[in-house]
């Protein structure tokens, strides 16, 4: 059965009610045949508590799995937005505007113009298609990790600012991807349980039915005990009552005076 079918089956109130009634009477009949003491009925608490605990664990697992599925979906959307931001920053860095301004720049220091030209050539490696394949994206990440270290090789404030912006955008993307991987791992762990985890309502109904059968059994046992005590008291009363003789008592004849 697929998960929607299991959920529909588990959440049917009619099926749950019928199941609970059947378990109640079956448990009451079964336990009544073998349990004759109050201590025996109290031991039934272990059974319904066990089924209730298993149902609680299953319910928590279902909630956890649904939460991780929602969180993973949100994380993927956030990673995609941050990836677009990195691509946008890289595209702006690799635009020909910087190189064009460097060529026509009449700076008094030739080394500054040469540094700008070298930087704009280096920025071209940060231009990537947003829909690049996985291998290309991995290589691009390797280049992004070196962006922070490259800042020490330049003195131009604009070059440093662009590298700083790219480094910051990539750090945000890396953190988001790490969080996504963690949630995906936790989701896979939660999915390790089978679809029948969604049947936890039946475990709760089973626990409640056994609990009610236990209470009913204790009441029946108490009623039988009282009836037995009354019967014994009646027998004791009959045994201690004075016995009336059925023979007539002879009256001695009176003597004349």
C-alpha positions in Angstrom: 0.0 0.0 0.0 1.2 3.5 -0.8 1.3 6.2 1.9 -1.9 8.0 0.9 -3.8 4.7 1.1 -2.4 3.9 4.5 -3.2 7.3 5.8 -6.8 7.1 4.5 -7.2 3.7 6.1 -5.7 4.8 9.4 -7.8 7.9 9.7 -11.2 6.3 9.0 -13.2 6.9 12.2 -15.6 4.0 11.4 -12.8 1.5 11.0 -11.1 2.8 14.2 -14.4 2.5 16.2 -15.1 -1.0 15.0 -11.5 -2.0 15.7 -11.7 -0.6 19.2 -15.0 -2.3 20.1 -13.7 -5.7 18.8 -10.5 -5.3 20.8 -12.4 -4.3 23.9 -14.7 -7.4 24.0 -12.0 -9.7 22.8 -9.6 -8.5 25.5 -12.3 -8.7 28.2 -13.2 -12.2 27.3 -9.7 -13.4 27.0 -8.4 -11.9 30.2 -11.4 -12.9 32.2 -10.8 -16.5 31.4 -7.2 -16.5 32.9 -7.2 -13.6 35.4 -9.0 -14.3 38.7 -7.2 -11.9 41.1 -7.0 -8.1 41.4 -3.2 -8.3 41.1 -3.6 -10.1 37.8 -5.8 -7.3 36.4 -3.3 -4.7 37.5 -0.6 -6.4 35.4 -2.6 -5.5 32.3 -1.4 -2.0 32.7 1.9 -3.1 31.2 0.2 -4.1 28.0 -1.8 -0.9 27.3 1.1 1.3 28.3 3.4 -0.6 25.9 1.0 -0.2 23.0 0.5 3.5 23.9 4.2 4.1 24.0 4.7 2.4 20.6 1.9 4.5 19.1 3.4 7.7 20.5 6.8 6.9 19.0 5.2 6.2 15.7 3.2 9.4 15.8 6.3 11.4 16.6 8.1 9.8 13.7 5.3 10.7 11.3 5.4 14.3 12.5 9.2 14.5 12.3 9.2 13.1 8.8 6.6 15.5 7.6 8.5 18.4 9.2 11.7 17.5 7.6 10.0 17.1 4.2 8.7 20.7 4.5 12.0 22.0 5.8 14.0 20.3 2.9 11.6 21.9 0.4 12.2 25.3 1.9 15.9 24.8 2.1 16.1 23.9 -1.6 14.2 27.1 -2.5 16.6 29.1 -0.3 19.7 27.4 -1.9 18.3 28.1 -5.4 17.9 31.8 -4.6 21.4 32.1 -3.1 22.8 30.3 -6.1 21.1 32.8 -8.4 22.6 35.6 -6.3 26.1 34.1 -6.7 25.6 33.8 -10.4 24.4 37.3 -10.6 27.4 38.7 -8.7 29.8 36.7 -10.8 28.1 38.0 -14.0 28.5 41.6 -12.9 32.2 41.0 -12.0 32.9 39.5 -15.4 31.2 42.2 -17.3 33.4 44.0 -19.9 32.8 47.4 -18.2 35.8 47.1 -15.8 38.1 46.0 -18.6 36.9 48.8 -20.9 37.4 51.4 -18.2 40.9 50.0 -17.4 42.0 50.3 -21.0 41.0 53.9 -21.4 42.0 54.8 -17.9 44.7 57.5 -17.9 46.0 56.8 -14.4 49.4 58.2 -13.6 50.4 54.9 -12.2 50.6 52.2 -14.9 50.7 49.4 -12.3 47.2 50.4 -11.1 45.9 50.1 -14.7 47.7 46.8 -15.1 46.1 45.5 -11.9 42.6 46.5 -13.1 43.2 44.7 -16.4 44.6 41.6 -14.6 41.6 41.6 -12.3 39.0 41.9 -15.0 40.6 38.9 -16.8 40.5 37.0 -13.5 36.9 37.8 -13.0 35.9 36.0 -16.2 36.2 32.7 -14.3 33.3 33.7 -12.1 30.9 33.8 -15.0 28.7 30.7 -15.1 25.4 29.6 -16.5 22.7 29.2 -13.8 21.7 25.8 -15.2 25.3 24.5 -15.4 25.8 20.7 -14.8 27.0 19.3 -11.5 30.6 18.9 -12.6 30.9 22.4 -13.9 29.4 23.7 -10.7 31.9 21.8 -8.5 34.8 23.3 -10.5 33.1 26.7 -10.1 32.9 26.2 -6.3 36.7 25.5 -6.2 37.3 28.8 -7.9 35.0 30.6 -5.5 36.8 29.2 -2.4 39.9 31.1 -3.6 38.2 34.4 -3.9 39.0 35.5 -0.4 42.6 34.6 -0.7 42.9 36.6 -3.9 42.1 39.9 -2.1 45.7 40.1 -0.8 47.0 40.2 -4.3 45.2 43.5 -5.2 45.2 47.0 -3.9 42.4 48.4 -6.0 39.4 49.1 -3.7 36.9 48.2 -6.4 38.5 44.9 -7.1 38.7 44.1 -3.3 35.0 45.1 -2.9 33.9 42.8 -5.7 35.9 39.9 -4.3 34.5 40.6 -0.8 30.9 40.6 -2.2 31.5 37.4 -4.1 33.0 35.7 -1.0 30.1 36.8 1.2 27.6 35.5 -1.3 29.4 32.2 -1.6 29.6 31.8 2.2 25.8 32.2 2.5 25.3 29.7 -0.2 27.7 27.2 1.5 25.9 27.5 4.8 22.5 27.0 3.2 23.7 23.9 1.3 25.2 22.5 4.5 21.9 22.9 6.3 20.1 21.4 3.4 22.4 18.3 3.5 21.8 17.9 7.2 18.0 18.1 6.8 18.1 15.6 3.9 20.1 13.2 6.0 17.6 13.5 8.9 14.8 13.0 6.4 16.3 9.8 5.1 16.6 8.5 8.7 13.0 9.4 9.3 12.0 7.6 6.1 13.7 4.5 7.3 10.4 3.4 8.9 7.8 1.8 6.7 4.5 3.3 5.6 2.7 1.4 8.3 4.1 3.9 10.8 1.0 5.9 9.8 -1.2 3.2 11.4 -0.4 4.7 14.9 -4.1 5.6 15.5 -4.8 1.9 15.7 -2.1 1.5 18.4 -3.7 4.2 20.4 -7.2 2.6 20.0 -5.7 -0.7 21.0 -4.2 0.8 24.1 -7.4 2.5 25.1 -9.5 -0.7 24.5 -7.2 -2.8 26.6 -7.3 -0.2 29.3 -11.1 -0.1 29.3 -11.3 -3.9 29.3 -8.9 -3.9 32.3 -11.2 -1.5 34.2 -14.3 -3.5 33.3 -12.6 -6.7 34.4 -11.7 -5.1 37.8 -15.3 -4.0 38.3 -16.6 -7.4 37.5 -14.1 -9.0 39.8 -15.1 -6.5 42.6 -18.8 -7.3 42.1 -18.2 -11.0 42.2 -16.1 -10.6 45.4 -18.9 -8.6 47.1 -21.5 -11.2 46.1 -19.3 -14.0 47.4 -18.9 -12.1 50.7 -22.6 -11.6 51.0 -23.2 -15.3 50.4 -20.6 -16.3 53.0 -22.1 -13.9 55.5 -25.6 -15.3 54.9 -24.3 -18.9 55.4 -22.5 -17.8 58.6 -25.7 -16.2 59.9 -27.7 -19.3 59.2 -25.2 -21.5 61.0 -25.1 -19.4 64.2 -29.0 -18.9 64.5 -30.7 -20.9 67.5 -32.4 -24.2 66.4 -36.1 -24.3 67.4 -37.4 -27.8 68.5 -40.5 -29.0 66.8 -41.5 -31.5 69.7 -44.2 -30.3 72.2 -43.0 -29.4 75.6 -44.7 -31.6 78.3 -46.4 -29.7 81.1 -46.4 -31.4 84.5 -49.8 -32.0 86.1 -50.8 -29.8 88.9 -51.4 -31.4 92.4 -54.7 -30.6 94.3 -54.2 -28.5 97.5 
